[in-house]
Amino acid sequence: MKDGGKILRKWLSAFAAIILLILFLYWQNNSIVTTEMNISSNEVPAEFDGYKIIQLSDLHSKFFRENQQRIIEKVQHTQPDLIVFTGDLVDGKNYDEESSLTLMEGLVKAAPVLFVTGNHEWWSGNFQELEKKLAGLGVTVLRNDFTVIEKDDAKIIIYGIDDPAAGMSTEESLDYVPLEGSSGFQILLAHRPEHFQLYQEKQFDLIFSGHAHGGQFRLPFFGGMIAPDQGFLPKYDAGRFHSGGSVMIVNRGLGNSIIPQRLFNRPEIIEATLLSK
């Protein structure tokens, strides 16, 4: 009987450990964290001091609670002035418009929404129809173009380029986009962070990017382990990067694609606040 009791305790302990592991992995994939960042610059007009931009990226057609309420409530809580989405709203292999359009329908009620494409929009083969539906919801889709945000007599300029999967290289897209000169605070929305030096050469003040999924698995002292188009130990995995006078923010994203699990790398919303020096 004693041996039987020991065996039973071992099985119960193993079962409990498995349940805890499953719960932990579920939490890692589904518990969204909001990361706050301040962006200070002499180029930020005084009228835009405290201007709050929410960045989302890489949903990959994932649902976060019914009607995407988990994301929408967190975004609404920040009271944003602007929302930007930096690509891979849908997943090329597991295409689902419903989850993506449901999210956008909720976000446009919180603040104006700007969107640029990622590789999965193009890989899906459905982007032309998706673009029309996004525009119908009131989302501004920037395709090698720009928009001007004005407050009183001041303005900031936000550019957006297509992902290279659209057919143009990043260099070609940057050459094609109608740059509005070097004066004023200029923001770029671009899906791929590995092209940071190209963005910096164009002297953008702030770049929002995604694509790297935070390196998928994050370990202390190492950071992200693997990222699309950067391979193992990616340089631009998540967070803030500086080069010259440019700052790039890389969002860890919300969903997954080829690799279905995150580790120490929870889904992320970035809350960036502009500060005028």
TIVEX-111710 format. One record per residue (C-alpha): chain; y, z, x; residue in three letters. Coordinates in pm, whole numbers, plus 32768, in hexadecimal, padded with zeros to 4 digits. Layout:
SITE   mol     c2     c3     c1   type
SITE     A      Y      Z      X    Ala
...
//
This chain:
SITE   mol     c2     c3     c1   type
SITE     A   8000   8000   8000    Met
SITE     A   80EE   8054   811B    Lys
SITE     A   80B5   7EFF   81BB    Asp
SITE     A   80E8   7E5B   8068    Gly
SITE     A   8230   7F14   803C    Gly
SITE     A   82AD   7EA4   8190    Lys
SITE     A   8257   7D3B   8143    Ile
SITE     A   8309   7D50   7FF5    Leu
SITE     A   8441   7DE2   8099    Arg
SITE     A   8440   7CCB   819A    Lys
SITE     A   8427   7BC1   8089    Trp
SITE     A   853D   7C68   7FC2    Leu
SITE     A   861A   7C7E   80F7    Ser
SITE     A   85DB   7B10   8148    Ala
SITE     A   8625   7AAE   7FDF    Phe
SITE     A   8769   7B78   7FE1    Ala
SITE     A   87D1   7AD9   812C    Ala
SITE     A   8795   797C   809E    Ile
SITE     A   8862   79CB   7F67    Ile
SITE     A   8980   7A55   803A    Leu
SITE     A   8976   7920   8119    Leu
SITE     A   8984   7838   7FEB    Ile
SITE     A   8AAC   78FA   7F5D    Leu
SITE     A   8B5E   78F3   80AF    Phe
SITE     A   8B30   777B   80D6    Leu
SITE     A   8BA6   7742   7F71    Tyr
SITE     A   8CDC   7815   7FB8    Trp
SITE     A   8D21   774F   80F7    Gln
SITE     A   8D19   7608   8034    Asn
SITE     A   8DD5   7674   7EFD    Asn
SITE     A   8EC8   7790   7F47    Ser
SITE     A   901C   76ED   7F82    Ile
SITE     A   9111   7785   8078    Val
SITE     A   9289   7742   807F    Thr
SITE     A   931A   7720   81DD    Thr
SITE     A   9491   775C   81FC    Glu
SITE     A   955D   76AE   8309    Met
SITE     A   96D1   76A7   8356    Asn
SITE     A   9764   7567   83E7    Ile
SITE     A   98B0   75AA   8495    Ser
SITE     A   9988   7489   850A    Ser
SITE     A   9AF0   7432   8554    Asn
SITE     A   9AB0   72F3   848F    Glu
SITE     A   9A62   73AA   8349    Val
SITE     A   9BA2   739D   8277    Pro
SITE     A   9C2A   74EB   8205    Ala
SITE     A   9BF5   7479   809E    Glu
SITE     A   9A7D   7466   80E3    Phe
SITE     A   9A63   75BF   8182    Asp
SITE     A   993C   7666   80D3    Gly
SITE     A   98BB   751C   8045    Tyr
SITE     A   9748   754E   8002    Lys
SITE     A   9645   743B   8031    Ile
SITE     A   94DB   746B   7FC8    Ile
SITE     A   93DE   7394   8081    Gln
SITE     A   9284   7348   7FFA    Leu
SITE     A   9183   7262   8094    Ser
SITE     A   901A   71E8   808B    Asp
SITE     A   8FA7   7250   7F31    Leu
SITE     A   8E83   7159   7F40    His
SITE     A   8E5E   715E   7DC5    Ser
SITE     A   8E0B   72D1   7DBE    Lys
SITE     A   8E49   73B3   7C92    Phe
SITE     A   8ED6   7510   7CC0    Phe
SITE     A   8E93   75B7   7B74    Arg
SITE     A   8EC8   750C   7A24    Glu
SITE     A   8FEC   7417   7A24    Asn
SITE     A   9032   746B   7B93    Gln
SITE     A   90D5   75AF   7B23    Gln
SITE     A   9089   7666   7C68    Arg
SITE     A   915E   7571   7D31    Ile
SITE     A   926A   753D   7C2C    Ile
SITE     A   92A5   76B2   7BF5    Glu
SITE     A   92C4   76F2   7D6A    Lys
SITE     A   93BC   75D5   7D90    Val
SITE     A   9489   7645   7C64    Gln
SITE     A   949B   77A5   7CF1    His
SITE     A   9554   7724   7E25    Thr
SITE     A   9666   7683   7D4E    Gln
SITE     A   9678   7548   7E25    Pro
SITE     A   9795   7452   7E3E    Asp
SITE     A   96AA   7338   7EA1    Leu
SITE     A   9533   72F8   7EB9    Ile
SITE     A   949C   7202   7FB2    Val
SITE     A   9332   718E   7FB8    Phe
SITE     A   92BF   70F2   80FE    Thr
SITE     A   9193   7020   809D    Gly
SITE     A   9023   702C   8038    Asp
SITE     A   906C   709A   7ED6    Leu
SITE     A   8F23   6FF0   7E7B    Val
SITE     A   8DDC   6FCC   7F36    Asp
SITE     A   8D66   6E71   7F93    Gly
SITE     A   8BF5   6EBC   7F5B    Lys
SITE     A   8C0E   6FB1   7E38    Asn
SITE     A   8D31   6F13   7D81    Tyr
SITE     A   8DB8   6FE3   7C61    Asp
SITE     A   8F0B   6F8F   7BCE    Glu
SITE     A   8F01   70A9   7AD1    Glu
SITE     A   8F1C   71C5   7BCC    Ser
SITE     A   902D   7111   7C8D    Ser
SITE     A   9105   70A8   7B67    Leu
SITE     A   90DB   71FB   7AC0    Thr
SITE     A   916B   72A0   7BF5    Leu
SITE     A   9290   71B0   7C0A    Met
SITE     A   92DB   71D6   7A99    Glu
SITE     A   9301   734B   7ACD    Gly
SITE     A   93C6   7331   7C12    Leu
SITE     A   94D7   724A   7B8C    Val
SITE     A   9530   735C   7A93    Lys
SITE     A   957B   7448   7BB4    Ala
SITE     A   9651   7364   7C92    Ala
SITE     A   967D   71F7   7CFB    Pro
SITE     A   9541   7175   7DA7    Val
SITE     A   952E   707E   7EC9    Leu
SITE     A   93E3   6FE1   7F31    Phe
SITE     A   9362   6F13   8055    Val
SITE     A   920A   6E7A   8078    Thr
SITE     A   90EA   6EF0   814E    Gly
SITE     A   8FBE   6E28   81BD    Asn
SITE     A   8EEF   6E8C   808D    His
SITE     A   8FE4   6DEE   7F98    Glu
SITE     A   8F9E   6CA2   8040    Trp
SITE     A   8E2B   6CDC   8076    Trp
SITE     A   8E02   6D1E   7F01    Ser
SITE     A   8E66   6BB8   7EAE    Gly
SITE     A   8F25   6C3D   7D7F    Asn
SITE     A   907A   6C8D   7E0B    Phe
SITE     A   913E   6B7D   7D58    Gln
SITE     A   90DD   6C10   7C07    Glu
SITE     A   9109   6D74   7C83    Leu
SITE     A   9266   6D22   7D03    Glu
SITE     A   92CE   6CA9   7BA9    Lys
SITE     A   924A   6DE6   7B08    Lys
SITE     A   92FB   6EC4   7C04    Leu
SITE     A   9442   6E0E   7BC4    Ala
SITE     A   9407   6E35   7A4E    Gly
SITE     A   93F5   6FAE   7A7E    Leu
SITE     A   9541   6FAE   7B38    Gly
SITE     A   94B8   6FC7   7C9B    Val
SITE     A   9581   6F0A   7DA3    Thr
SITE     A   948E   6E45   7E7C    Val
SITE     A   9527   6DF7   7FD0    Leu
SITE     A   948A   6CC7   8074    Arg
SITE     A   9545   6C7C   81B5    Asn
SITE     A   9681   6CDD   8101    Asp
SITE     A   9772   6E00   80DB    Phe
SITE     A   9827   6ECF   7FDB    Thr
SITE     A   996C   6F93   7FF6    Val
SITE     A   9989   70F8   7F76    Ile
SITE     A   9AF0   715C   7F2B    Glu
SITE     A   9B94   72AE   7EEF    Lys
SITE     A   9D09   72B1   7EB7    Asp
SITE     A   9D92   71CD   7FCA    Asp
SITE     A   9C6A   71FF   80B8    Ala
SITE     A   9B20   714A   80D4    Lys
SITE     A   99D0   7146   8184    Ile
SITE     A   98FC   700D   81A9    Ile
SITE     A   9784   700D   8172    Ile
SITE     A   96AF   6EED   81EF    Tyr
SITE     A   9547   6EA4   819A    Gly
SITE     A   9454   6DB6   823F    Ile
SITE     A   9306   6D28   81D1    Asp
SITE     A   91C6   6D94   827A    Asp
SITE     A   9147   6C8F   8374    Pro
SITE     A   901D   6C54   828E    Ala
SITE     A   9112   6B8B   81B9    Ala
SITE     A   910B   6A7A   82C3    Gly
SITE     A   9240   6ABF   8397    Met
SITE     A   9232   6B92   84D1    Ser
SITE     A   930A   6CC9   84E8    Thr
SITE     A   93EB   6C15   85E0    Glu
SITE     A   9418   6AF4   84EE    Glu
SITE     A   9462   6BDB   83C9    Ser
SITE     A   9565   6C9C   8491    Leu
SITE     A   9609   6B56   84FB    Asp
SITE     A   9603   6AD8   8395    Tyr
SITE     A   9697   6C0B   82EE    Val
SITE     A   9812   6BE4   82C0    Pro
SITE     A   9895   6CFF   839A    Leu
SITE     A   99ED   6D79   8330    Glu
SITE     A   9A7C   6DC5   8488    Gly
SITE     A   9A67   6F00   8558    Ser
SITE     A   9B63   6FDB   84A1    Ser
SITE     A   9AF5   70EB   83B2    Gly
SITE     A   99AD   71A6   8383    Phe
SITE     A   988B   70B2   836C    Gln
SITE     A   972B   7102   82F2    Ile
SITE     A   95F4   702C   8311    Leu
SITE     A   94BD   7041   8236    Leu
SITE     A   9393   6FAD   82F0    Ala
SITE     A   9224   6FF9   82B7    His
SITE     A   91A6   6FEB   841F    Arg
SITE     A   9219   70F6   8518    Pro
SITE     A   917B   7052   864A    Glu
SITE     A   92A2   6F5F   8651    His
SITE     A   93A1   7074   868B    Phe
SITE     A   9432   6FD3   87C4    Gln
SITE     A   947D   6E94   8701    Leu
SITE     A   9534   6F62   85F9    Tyr
SITE     A   95F3   7020   8705    Gln
SITE     A   9662   6EDC   87AB    Glu
SITE     A   970F   6E80   8663    Lys
SITE     A   97C6   6FD0   8679    Gln
SITE     A   975D   7060   852A    Phe
SITE     A   97C9   71CA   8510    Asp
SITE     A   96A1   723C   843F    Leu
SITE     A   954E   719D   83FB    Ile
SITE     A   9456   720A   82F2    Phe
SITE     A   92EF   719F   8332    Ser
SITE     A   9188   71EE   82CF    Gly
SITE     A   903C   7139   8308    His
SITE     A   8FA9   722E   8406    Ala
SITE     A   8F22   7327   8303    His
SITE     A   8F85   7440   83ED    Gly
SITE     A   8E71   73DF   84DA    Gly
SITE     A   8D73   7437   83C7    Gln
SITE     A   8CE5   7567   847E    Phe
SITE     A   8DE6   7647   8529    Arg
SITE     A   8D84   773B   863C    Leu
SITE     A   8E5B   783F   86F1    Pro
SITE     A   8EF7   77BF   8836    Phe
SITE     A   8E7A   765D   87EE    Phe
SITE     A   8F17   75FB   86A2    Gly
SITE     A   8E7F   74DA   85E2    Gly
SITE     A   8D31   744E   8651    Met
SITE     A   8D38   72E6   85D2    Ile
SITE     A   8E2A   71FE   8520    Ala
SITE     A   8E29   7095   84AA    Pro
SITE     A   8EA0   6F9F   85B7    Asp
SITE     A   8ED2   70BD   86B1    Gln
SITE     A   8D6A   7129   86E6    Gly
SITE     A   8D0A   727A   8777    Phe
SITE     A   8E12   7382   87C0    Leu
SITE     A   8F2F   72B9   8723    Pro
SITE     A   908B   72E5   87B0    Lys
SITE     A   913C   72CA   8662    Tyr
SITE     A   905E   7394   8579    Asp
SITE     A   9146   7477   84B2    Ala
SITE     A   9295   7523   84C0    Gly
SITE     A   93D9   74CB   8572    Arg
SITE     A   9403   73E7   86A0    Phe
SITE     A   953A   7391   876C    His
SITE     A   9594   7261   883C    Ser
SITE     A   96F5   7210   88AB    Gly
SITE     A   97D0   725E   8781    Gly
SITE     A   96BA   7224   8682    Ser
SITE     A   95E8   7322   85C7    Val
SITE     A   94A0   72BD   8523    Met
SITE     A   93F0   7391   841E    Ile
SITE     A   927D   734A   83EC    Val
SITE     A   91F0   73C6   82A4    Asn
SITE     A   9083   743C   82A2    Arg
SITE     A   9051   7394   8152    Gly
SITE     A   8FAC   7401   8010    Leu
SITE     A   8E5F   734E   7FF5    Gly
SITE     A   8D45   72C8   80CC    Asn
SITE     A   8CB0   7172   8102    Ser
SITE     A   8B92   7121   81F1    Ile
SITE     A   8B5D   728D   8259    Ile
SITE     A   8B40   735B   8118    Pro
SITE     A   8B87   74B6   81AA    Gln
SITE     A   8CB3   7566   8248    Arg
SITE     A   8C98   7695   832A    Leu
SITE     A   8DBB   7782   8376    Phe
SITE     A   8E8F   7664   82F4    Asn
SITE     A   8EEA   76A4   8189    Arg
SITE     A   8F95   7597   80B4    Pro
SITE     A   910A   759A   80F5    Glu
SITE     A   925A   7573   804C    Ile
SITE     A   9381   7562   813C    Ile
SITE     A   94D2   75EF   80D4    Glu
SITE     A   95DB   7569   81C3    Ala
SITE     A   973E   75EB   81A4    Thr
SITE     A   985C   752C   8248    Leu
SITE     A   995E   7602   82FA    Leu
SITE     A   9AB0   7587   8373    Ser
SITE     A   9B15   760A   84C9    Lys
//
